[in-house]
Amino acid sequence: MPDGGRLRVVALISGSGSNLQALMDEAANGGAFEIVAVISNRADAFGLERARRTGIPAEVLDHRDFAGREPYEAELLALIDRYAPGLVILAGFMRILTPSFVEHYAGRMLNIHPSLLPKFRGLQTHQRALDAEEREHGASVHFVTPELDGGPVVIQARLDIHPGEDAATLAQRVLAQEHVIYPRAVGWFAQGRLRLGEDGRPWLDGAPLTSPIMIDAATGFDGLGTGDESPQVRAVRTR
């Protein structure tokens, strides 16, 4: 695929790739980035088929073919860098990455996590939120650091938990919001609006974020990401 001056993005996946699809749709609709390769540690990941259907190179690098984490990551790093990405995105990549791998992509790797970080890092976030009797739940996009799900958060989507709701239904509602905020964060990065500052904080439009940008699913507020800073962005950042 030709560059066209857009940011080159490599996506790492392990499963169905619904967030990958949202990102590919954004790229196809004039986004400032393009997915130049999709890499999975599982040959049966449906996200690979999503990539192939749109002509994006789809690569399989199965961790089970390697003696350990370090040789696997060495080969993975080499494979990623073959595509010369400006950004690496984790879209359901079910591998814990070593600090040396993460540091290689410091400031240019994003992840999406199905909770309102720092709450509920790790797995089974929806059931854990229900078990904790939380009133709200959501998803977060963050820069990847060596700390698992502990990197600086850029943007979150928040929704109310319905009475009697089960984990499966909650997961579907959260996933719909993931499809909103992940393309937005990647777009900001591609436009040069978002970066990880030397102070360890995300910077948006030339100023540090004091707290993540928050989208409230109940109100449908999603007016971020335009060329001009909105009053809502400014209010969140300065409060």
Beta strands, then each sheet from edge to edge (+ up, - down):
strand 1: 7-13
strand 2: 33-40
strand 3: 58-60
strand 4: 87-90
strand 5: 109-113
strand 6: 136-143
strand 7: 153-160
strand 8: 194-196
strand 9: 202-204
strand 10: 207-208
strand 11: 213-216
sheet 1: 3+ 2+ 1+ 4+ 5+ 6- 7+ 11+
sheet 2: 8+ 9- 10+
end
